[in-house]
Amino acid sequence: MANNSMSYAALTNAGKEKYLFSNRNQIDYPAGETVEWYGYRRHNFETEFGKGFIVEPPHPAPGLPWSWCLQWAEAFVPRTPALQLLERGFHHVHFDVFATYMNSEGVKKLEKFYDMLQKMHFHKKAALIGMSYGGLFSLRWAAEHPETVGAIYLDAPVCSLSFSAERIAGNNNASLKEFLQSETAKHYKAYNVNTPEELKNHPKSPLNNYQPIADARIPILAIRSGQDQSVIPETNIDIFAERLTQAGGNIQVIRRDLYGHHPHGLDDPTPLTGFILDHYPELKI
C-alpha cells in the first residue's frame, strides 16, 4: 500500500538527479550563475562583449556537439529541437546580439563568443536554430562563417533586411505602423543606410548573400508559415529558398499553409531533431 505520508514536494527538483551519474569531463564553464532550465543546468554569464548562456547536458556527447539559438531562445522551447538534443548530449547556447540586428558589430561579438566555445573544445560546427529574427541572424552568421555550421533549422525566418520597411506602405493600423517605422529606423542605423531600397539591396542581406551558404552545401530545413503576417513568406523564405537552390544550395521547406507566424516549432519536434542528427558532422552518440 502506498505511503501517503510521502512528501511529493521533495520531487520538485527530481530532474536534477539526471546529473548525479554524469561523466563530468572537466568542461570549464564561464563564471556566473547556474540555474535550472527545463530540468537541465543552465550557466548564465556575462563578458566584456555581452551576455549569454550555455545549457549543460548531463552526458556530453563525444566531440561536444552543440545547438545555437541565435534569437528568441526562451520562445517555444519544447517545440524546438533544443531539449531533445540535450537528451542526446548536445550543449545548447545563446548569446544576445539583438540590439545590433546582426550587423558587422553583432557578427564580431558572436565571433568572440564562438572563439570562447572553441577554447572550451566545443565541436567546430554548430546546429543553428533560427526563428523569426533568428533566421536573419543565423543566415548572416552562416554566410560569414560557413565553416562553423553543420546544419540550420529555420522557422518563419526573416531573410530580408527590408522586411519591416516593406510592411509600412498601405498599413492602416496606426500602432503597428508606428512599430514598423521604429524597427525600420533601427535597421537603417544598424546597417548605415537611409531608404528601404538600400536595405533591400544591401550586400549583407541574406537575399543577396547566400552564395557562401550554397557553396558550403549547408543543410537547411525551413518551416514556411503560409498565413504569416509578421514575416511575409513571399518576400522572405520563398525568395531565399529559390535563390539558394538556383545557386546549388541544400534546403528543404516544410509548408504550413494555414499557420501564422506563431507558434514556432512542431507539437512533436522529433522530425526537426532528426534532421539535425542526420546532418550534424562526425557525430557518434
N, C-alpha and C positions, 0 to 999 in steps of 0.2 A: 504494500500500500504506500502511496506517495507520502512523503514527509511534508505536510502543509506548513510547517514552521520554516521551511526554506525561504531565504530572502532572495527574491529574484532581482532585487536591486543590485545584488553583487555581480550580476551578469552583464551589467550595462557596459562594461569595458572588456567583455569577453573577447572581442575581436583582436585585442592587443596580444592575446595569447599566441597568435599565429607567429609572433616573433620569438617566442621562447626557444624554439628549436632551430632557429635560422642559423645558417653558417655565415657569421659576420666576417666579411673579408676585408676588414680594416679600411673601409671607404671613409675618407676624411671629409665629411660633410661640412659646408661652411657654417661658421658660428652664427647663432641666432636662436629663436625659439622653436621647440618641437611640439607640434600639435597633432591631434587625431583628425584624419581626413578620410571619411568613408571606411573606417576600420583600418587605415594604414597610417604610418608615421609620415608626417609632412614637416620638412625642415624649411622654415621661413628665414630669409636672410636679407641683409641689405649691404650693398657695396658702395664704393665711391661713385660708381656709374649707374646705380639703380638698385631695384629690389626685385626679388623673385622667390620661387620655392622649388624644392625638389622633394618628390614623394618617393619614399624608400620601399621597395618590395621586400617581403620577408625573406625571400630566397633569390637574390640577384642571379640572373642567368649568366652563363659564361660569356665573356666578351662585353658585358654590361650594355645591352641594348636599351634604347630609351625612346619614349614618345615625347613630343614637344607641342604643347598647345600654345599657339602664338598669341591668341587673344580670346577673351571671354572664358577663361579657364575654370570659372565656377558655374558655367551655364550648362544645363542638361547633361551633367557628368555621367550619370548611369546609362544614358542613351548613346554615349560615345565609346570608343574602344579603350579608354583610359583604364578603367577598373579591371577589365578582362586582361589587359596587357600586364597590369601589375601582378595579377594572379600568375601570369606566365613568366615573371621575373624581370619585366621591364621596369626601369625607373620612369617617372613621369615628371615633366618640368614645365615651368613657365617663368618668363621674365618680362616685366612691364615696360613696354616702349610705346604705349598707346598715344601719349602726348606728341610723339614725333610723327605719327601717321606713316611710320616706316620710311622716312626719308633717309638721306645718307647718314644723318646723326643716329637714327634708330638702328640702321644696319651696323654702324660702328659699335654701338652698345651691345648688340647681340653677338658681334664678333668677340668681344671681350668675355661675354657670358659663355660662348662656345669654347673659347680657349680655357676658361676655368674648368669646364666639364672635361675637356681633354686631359688636363692635368690630374683630374680625378680618375682617368683611364676609362671614361665612357667610350662606347663604340664610336668610330669615326662618323657613322651615318645615323641620322635621326629619322624617326617616323613623324612627319608633321601632321598636326590636326589644325585645319583652317576653317573656322566657322565665321561667316559673315565678314567683318573686317579682318578676321584672322586669315581669310582666304587671300586678301591683298598682302598681308604680312608674310604668309607662307610662300606665295609666289615671288614676292620681292626677294626673300632670302634665298629661295631655290635658284633664281636666276643669277644672283650674285655669287652663290657658293654651291653649285650643283653637286660638287664632290662630297658634300656633307649630308646629302639627303638620300635616304633609302626608299621612301615611299611617302605619298601625300594623300590624305583624306580631306576633301573639300566639302563644305556644306553651305548651300546658298551663298556662295563666295562673292565678295567684291573683287572684280577683275579689272575695273576701270577707275582710274583716279578721278574721273569726272562724274562718277555715278550719282553723287548728291546734286551736283550742279545741273545735271540733265533733268532732274525731277522738279526743279523750281518753276520752269515755264509752264503756265496753264494750271498751276496748283491753286485751288480756291480755298484751301484750308489755311487760314491765317497763321495759326500757331505752328503747323507743320512747315509752312513756307518759311517762317522765321527761323525755325530749327535748321532747315536745309541751307538757308543763306549763311547761318552761323558756321555750319560744318564746312561749307564750301570755302568760306573765308579762311578757315583753319588749313584747308588743303592748299589754298593759294600761298599762305605764309610758309607752310612746311616745304613746298616744292618751288618757292620763289617764282611764282607766275601771277598773272593778273586776270586771266579770262578762262572760261570753260574750255575753249578751243585749245588753249595752251595745255590745260590739264589732260584733255583727250589725246593730244599728240605728244605728250611728254615721253621721252625715250625710256623712262623707268616704269611707266605704267605696264602692268602685265599684258595688256592687249598689244603692246608694242615690243615687249622684252621677254619673249617666250622662246627664242631660238636656243639659248643655253640649256633650258629645260628639255627641249626636244632633242638636242644633240646628246644629252646625257641619258636619254631614254628613261627618265624617272617615272615610275609607275604612279598614276594618279587615278583615284576613284572620287567622283564628284556626284553629290546629290543636287539635282535641279528641282526647285520648287516652282511649279507652274503658275501659282497664284500669288507669287511673292511681289508685294508692292513696295517693299523696302529696298531690295536689291534686285532690280528688274533683270530676269534671266536673259531676255533677248539682247540686252546691251552689255551683259557681263559674261556669264559662263558659256552662253551659246557661241559668242564670237571667239572667246578664248579657246574653247574646245575645237572649233573649226580651224582656227589658225594654227594651233598646236599640232593637230592631226595632219594638216597640209605640210607642216614643217618636219614631219616624221616623228612626232611625239607619241607618247603612250598614255592614253586617257580613256577611262570608261565613265559613262554618265548614267546614273540612275534617275529616271524621270518620275517625279511625284506630282502629277499634273494638277491634283486637287488640293495641294498643300500651299500654305502661305509661307512667310519667312520662318516662322516658328511652328512646331518645335524642331530644333536641330536633332540630328541623330535618328536612331531607329528604336522602336519598342524593345526589340532584341538586337543589340549591336553586334551579334556574333558574325554576320557577314562582313562588317567593317573591320572587326578584329582579324578575321580570317584573311582579308585582303592584305593587311599589313604583315601578318605572319607568313603569308605565301611569298611576299616580295622583299621582306627585310633580308639584307645580305648576310650570308655566312652565319645563320642562326641555328644553334643546336640546343634545343630545350625539350 
